[in-house]
Amino acid sequence: MTNPSQLRLIRSEWFRPVSEGIGHYVPVLQSQPGEREALAKASPQTWEHMTPLIVILGPKKRETEPFNPDRIAEWVKKVAAAIGAHPCFLHTLRVKITDRVRTAEGTCPVLEVIYAQARKRGMQFVPVLRVHDPTSRVQQIRDAVECDGRGVAVRYPILDAASADDRGLQALVKDALQAVGVDVVGADLLLDLGFLSPDVEIDAADLQTSIDDLVAVGAWRSVVLMGTGMHRSLGGGVVREGTVGRLPRREWDLWRALRARQQRRLPTYGDYAVQYPDPPWEGEESGPGMRANIRYTLEDVTVVPRGIGPFQHEGAEQYRRLCRQIIAESNFAGPDYT
């Protein structure tokens, strides 16, 4: 579905999705109604310092037939309405490489259709490539790179110290760039910490060594570090029902520790906002954590008032009670909060 007439009108190094300096922010946001609404309501001043990584979610329940193209178009239409003409990184989740979309000529890969719809709606997107992506997906990303000329963002799981065959960090990233035909000056490096378990200690000095190794590949267009301390489920003692919990912002603590070390190139800060990286699948056990809750980020912690009983019960009234709980906290006293 790539239009040859559109090929390479600009050079990828000319496109700058992330501004320089430490004042920029890269939130990882799923294509859910709440996240889309937040983006749609963001002020121009906020957009000047923000480049979201948008994750388009596939269906919870697996489908046996090819997707209806109208369904894919609707996914992208909703995201495009929230993003507008602002730059963004574009990725997918719960979309298999084998998923297909019906077309007049037969079927084609779902990722190809997502890119075509995003292009149709004027989205200034940078495709995201994971190291170890299968060859067919890499080819679809390469086609988008050649068509749009905005380069690529390489998403690397930074806590994985090396490749399976011990080639090391740099070799994996260089191979990924070569596979999509992008030089490092036209690429963004997204260092993904994923979920930061409270049971796992991460040393800032060791993390800095890994980051410096990858930064040394070349003059990256931007380097971003992102992660989250938000659990998949708030049950199991993480936040007790009927209480207000406080979850440490481990990703923020790590970034500040790196900043204090004054490393050669400090990554731009990013996080998963208040989401766990991977949402559950249809039918997946979600445990006792499915209770109404509100999450509000402060400097060092995320404040989470958690309801009692299944969240379907009592509806809006339970959320009103949670709101009363959160505004009673001393952190929210004073004229800055209403």
N, C-alpha and C positions, 0 to 999 in steps of 0.2 A: 504493500500500500504506500510505499515511498514514492514521492513525486520527483522524478529525475530533474525537472526544471528548477527545483528548489535547492539542489545540492550545493553545499558549501558556499554560501553567499558571504559569510564572515569567517574569520579565523577564531578558533576556540579560545585562544589566549586573550582576545579582545573582550570577551564576555566575562564580567566580574560579578558572580552571584553573591559573594560575601565581601563586604568592605574590610579594609585593613584596620588593625587595632583591636583592643580588647573589649571595646564597647558593643560588639555585635553579638547576636544570639541566634542559635540554630535549634529550634524545638523540633522534636520528632513527633508528628501529629498524624493520627489515623483519620481516615475519611468518615468519621462519625459526625452526627449532627452537632454535638456540642463543640467539637474542635472547629468545624466549618463555621459555626456561628461566631466563635471567638475571633477567627481570622477576618470574617466579614465586617466585624465591628472594630477592628484594630484601627487606630488613628494613623494618619500619614507619618507622624513623628515616630510611632512604633515601627512602622514598616521600614523606615530609614535604617533601623538598627536590627532588623530581623530577616532571616531567610529560612523559611520552614522546610523541613524534609517531610513531604507528604507521602504517607503510605496508603495506597488504595487497597482496601480490604476486599478480598473475594468472599464468596458466600460461605456461611457456616456449614451448610449441608452440601456435600459433594453432589455434582450433577453428572448424569450419565450421557446427556445429549449435549451437542455444541451450544454455546451461549447464543441467545438472541442478541443481535447487534444493538437493538434499542436499549437493552439492559446495560451494556457497556457504555453506550453513549450517555445514559443517565448518570452512571457513576461519575464520569468525567465532567459532565455538565455541572453537577453540584459542587465539585471541587473547584472548577474554573470560576464559578460564580463567587466563591469565597476568596480566591487568590487574586483574580483580576490579572493585571499585566505585571505583577510583581514577580521577580525571579524566585524559583523554588527548585528543590531537588525532588525527583519523582521516583518512587519505588512501589513495590506491591507486596502483599502478604496474603497467604491462603489462595494464591493463584499458581497452579501447577504449570510446568513447562509444556505438559501435554494438553492443557486446556485449549479448546478451539472455539472459534466464532463462525457462525453461518454467514456466508456471503453469496452474492449472485453467482460467483464462479465456483463455489464449493465451501471450503472452510479455510481459515487462516489463524495463526497464533493470537491468543488474547492480548499479549503484550504489544504486538504490532498494532492492534486495533486501539488499544489505550493510547499509544503514542499518536496515532493518526487523529483521534478525537481531541487530544490535548492540543495538537498542532492546529486543528480546525478552529478551536476556540481561542487561539492566540496566547496560549500559556507559554511563558518564558521558562521552560523546564530544562533541567539538566538530568539526563538519565543516570540512574545509580546502578553500578556494577559491583557485585560481590566477588571477592576472590573465590575461586572454585565454582563459579557459575557454570552450568553445562554449556556445551559448545553452541547449541541451538539458541539459547538465550543470549549468549555473547554476540552472536551474529545479528540478532534483532536490535541489540543495543548499538552495535557498530553501524547498522543502517540508519538509526536515529541520529547518531553522531555525525554521519556524513550528510544527512539531510538538513539538520538544523544548525550545525556549526557551533554548538555551545559547549563542546567538550563532554567530559564525563566525570562523575564522582565515584571514586573507588571506596567502597565501604569495607573496612578491615576490622575483624574482631581482635583488638589489640591485646587482649589477655591470652590469646593463643600464641605462644612464644615462637612457634616455627611451623613450617608446613609438614605434612605427613612424611615427606621424604627428606626432611632436614635440610632443605635448600635455604631456609632462612626467610626473614621478613622481606628484604629488598627484592629477592628473586621472585616471590609471589606477586608483588605489586608491579614490578617491571613487566612480568608476563601478562598481567591483566591489562596494562596500558597498551602493550604491543598487540594484544588480541583485538582491541577495538580501534587501533590506529590513531591513538592520541599521544602526543608528547606531554611530558610532565608539566610543562608550562601552561597547558590547556586543560589541566585536570585538578580536581579537588580531592583531598584525602580526608575521609570521614573515619575517624578512629572510634570504634564502637566498643564501649565497655559492657554493654548489655545490662543485665540485672546484677547489681552489686550486693551479693549476699552478706548479711551481717556476720556470718560465720567465717568469711574469708578475708584475711588481712592482705591489703595491697600496699606495697611500699612505694612511695612517691619517687624515690631514687631509681628503683628498678623500672617503674613506668616511664620515667624520663629517658632512661637508656633506650627503651624500645621505641619511644617517639622520635628521639634523635636519629636512630638508625633509619627510620622510614622517611623522616624529613630530608635526610642526606641523599635520597634518591635524586633530588633536583629542586628546581624553583617552583614548587607547587603553587597553583593559583590561590588556594586557601588550604588550611589544615584545621580540622574541627575535632574536638574530643567530646563524646556524648555518652551518657549512661543514666542509670536510675537506681534508686534504692527502694522504689515502690514495689511491694509484693504483688504477686498474682491474686492472692486472696488475703483479706485482712483478718480472717479467722485464725484459729489455732493459737490464740494468745498474742497475735501481732497487735491487734486493737480489740479490747474486750467490748462486748455489746453494752450499749448504754453509757459509754465513757468517751472522753476526748483523748485520743492518742497523739503521740508526737514521733514521727519517723525521721531519723537523721537523713540529711541530704548528702549522702556519701559522695555522689558525683561532684557536688559543689565543693565539698571539703578537699577532694583530690585535686580539683582544678586550682583551688587557692594554694594548696601545697606546692603545686608545680609553678605557680606564679611567684611564690616566695623564693624558689630556687633559681629564678632568673635564667631559665634555660635559653638556648639559642633562638628558638622560635616557639613562643607560647601559643598553643592551639586556641582557636576561638571556642568559647564555651557553648555546649549544647546539652540538652537533656530530653527525656521522654515526657516532660511536663508531669502529669500525675497519672501516667499510664505504665503498666507493666509492658515490656516489649512485645509479647505475643498474646493476643486475646485467645480465649478458649474456643475450641471447635464445637460444632453442634453435638450435643450429647456428652461432651467431656465433663467429668465430674469437677464441679467448681468448689466443692467443699462447703464448710460452714461459713464462708466469708461473704455469701450473697445477702448482705444487709444494706439498707439505705445508708449512705455515708456522703459526707462533703469533704473535699480536700482543698486546703488552702496553704500555699507556699509562703513561708517566712524566710528570714535570712539563713538560718541553720537547720530548720526542721520543716516538715510538712505537717500541719495540724489536721487531724482527721477525727471529727465527731462521728460516732457510729451508732446506728439505730438498733432497735431490738425487734427480733422476729423477721420473717421474710419481707423483703422490701416491697412486695406487691401489696402488703396489707397497709391500710390507712392512707396510702397515697400521699397527697400533698401535705397532709397534717403532720406526718412524721418528719418531712423535710423542714417544715416550719419549726418543729421542736429542735431539730439539729441546728438550724440557723440561730435560734435563741441561745443554744449552748455555745456556739462559736463566738458570738458577739459578747458573751459574758466573760470571755477570756481576757486577761489583763493585757495581752499583746495588742488587742484591738481597741483599747481605751484611747481617748484623745480625739482631736478634731480631724485627723487624717482618715478616720473610718466612720461610716454611717451605717 
